[in-house]
Amino acid sequence: METAMNLSEAQQITLEKLMALIGHEQVAIIMAQGPDALLARLEAFLNF
C-alpha cells in the first residue's frame, strides 16, 4: 500500500506492522479518515 504522505522510516515500518496485524482493508479505512488520523494511530501504535 502506497501512501501520499512522507513517513519517517519508523512510521513506515509501523505502518507495515499495523497492516500485518489488522489487514490492508482496515488500514485503508483509517487512511480514508485523513493523514492526521493515520499519523495519530501510527504514533499510538509506536508507543504501545
Backbone bond lengths (Angstrom), bond angles and torsions (degrees), N, CA, C in turn:
res aa  C-N    CA-C-N  psi(-1)  N-CA   C-N-CA  omega(-1)  CA-C   N-CA-C  phi
1 M - - - 1.455 - - 1.519 107.96 -
2 E 1.295 115.12 128.48 1.460 121.02 -178.41 1.521 109.57 -102.65
3 T 1.317 115.70 135.74 1.458 118.95 177.97 1.517 109.06 -108.62
4 A 1.317 116.59 153.05 1.454 121.71 178.27 1.522 110.71 -86.56
5 M 1.320 116.98 -1.11 1.462 121.63 -178.12 1.520 110.03 -94.73
6 N 1.316 114.36 156.02 1.453 119.95 171.79 1.514 107.59 -89.02
7 L 1.323 116.23 112.75 1.457 121.28 179.72 1.518 109.05 -106.70
8 S 1.316 115.41 145.84 1.461 119.38 173.78 1.526 107.90 -69.17
9 E 1.311 115.93 167.23 1.462 119.92 179.38 1.529 110.54 -60.33
10 A 1.325 116.78 -42.11 1.470 120.71 179.07 1.523 110.87 -63.58
11 Q 1.334 117.13 -40.59 1.463 120.32 179.27 1.523 110.80 -67.50
12 Q 1.331 118.09 -37.90 1.465 121.34 178.88 1.527 110.34 -64.71
13 I 1.324 116.99 -43.50 1.465 120.86 177.80 1.521 109.94 -63.61
14 T 1.323 116.44 -41.87 1.461 120.96 178.59 1.519 110.79 -63.04
15 L 1.327 117.47 -41.25 1.461 121.39 177.94 1.525 110.45 -61.23
16 E 1.315 117.39 -42.54 1.462 121.14 178.58 1.528 110.76 -63.40
17 K 1.328 117.26 -41.92 1.467 120.72 178.59 1.522 111.04 -66.99
18 L 1.329 116.54 -39.34 1.458 121.03 178.24 1.526 110.40 -63.87
19 M 1.335 117.30 -41.14 1.465 120.79 177.55 1.521 110.66 -63.38
20 A 1.329 116.92 -39.28 1.460 120.09 178.59 1.525 111.06 -66.67
21 L 1.318 116.39 -34.33 1.461 121.08 -177.09 1.524 112.56 -78.24
22 I 1.331 117.53 -48.31 1.471 119.63 -174.04 1.521 113.71 -109.41
23 G 1.322 117.92 -9.76 1.453 121.23 176.99 1.518 113.51 97.48
24 H 1.316 114.37 154.61 1.465 121.42 -177.56 1.525 111.83 -64.03
25 E 1.326 116.39 -37.58 1.466 119.50 -177.44 1.528 111.14 -64.06
26 Q 1.328 117.37 -42.75 1.463 120.56 179.44 1.526 111.23 -67.35
27 V 1.325 116.97 -37.80 1.465 120.10 177.34 1.527 109.58 -66.17
28 A 1.329 117.35 -37.61 1.469 120.64 177.22 1.527 110.72 -61.82
29 I 1.325 116.83 -37.43 1.469 120.71 177.36 1.528 109.88 -63.78
30 I 1.326 116.72 -43.38 1.469 120.74 177.83 1.524 109.94 -63.39
31 M 1.333 117.00 -43.30 1.460 120.85 -179.08 1.523 111.55 -64.25
32 A 1.325 117.03 -31.58 1.462 120.72 179.15 1.528 111.37 -66.29
33 Q 1.328 116.78 -19.42 1.461 121.29 179.34 1.523 111.76 -79.06
34 G 1.316 116.63 -9.57 1.458 120.69 176.50 1.516 112.57 113.93
35 P 1.326 115.85 164.22 1.460 120.45 -176.78 1.525 113.76 -63.63
36 D 1.328 117.56 -34.57 1.468 119.67 179.70 1.524 111.10 -64.65
37 A 1.318 116.60 -40.23 1.465 120.89 179.22 1.522 110.46 -65.18
38 L 1.326 116.22 -43.09 1.462 119.71 179.56 1.523 110.61 -64.15
39 L 1.326 116.89 -47.55 1.466 119.86 -179.10 1.524 111.74 -62.78
40 A 1.326 117.49 -37.37 1.466 120.60 177.94 1.522 110.60 -63.36
41 R 1.323 116.90 -41.73 1.461 119.98 -179.79 1.522 111.66 -71.11
42 L 1.325 117.04 -36.67 1.462 119.79 176.58 1.521 110.81 -63.98
43 E 1.321 116.98 -43.87 1.467 120.37 178.75 1.527 110.93 -63.44
44 A 1.319 116.85 -41.22 1.464 120.31 178.25 1.522 110.29 -63.89
45 F 1.327 117.19 -41.52 1.460 121.24 179.75 1.525 110.52 -67.36
46 L 1.337 117.00 -38.01 1.465 120.76 177.03 1.525 111.33 -61.18
47 N 1.326 116.46 -37.44 1.463 121.06 -177.27 1.517 113.45 -84.91
48 F 1.318 117.39 -6.76 1.456 121.50 -177.69 1.470 108.69 -74.47
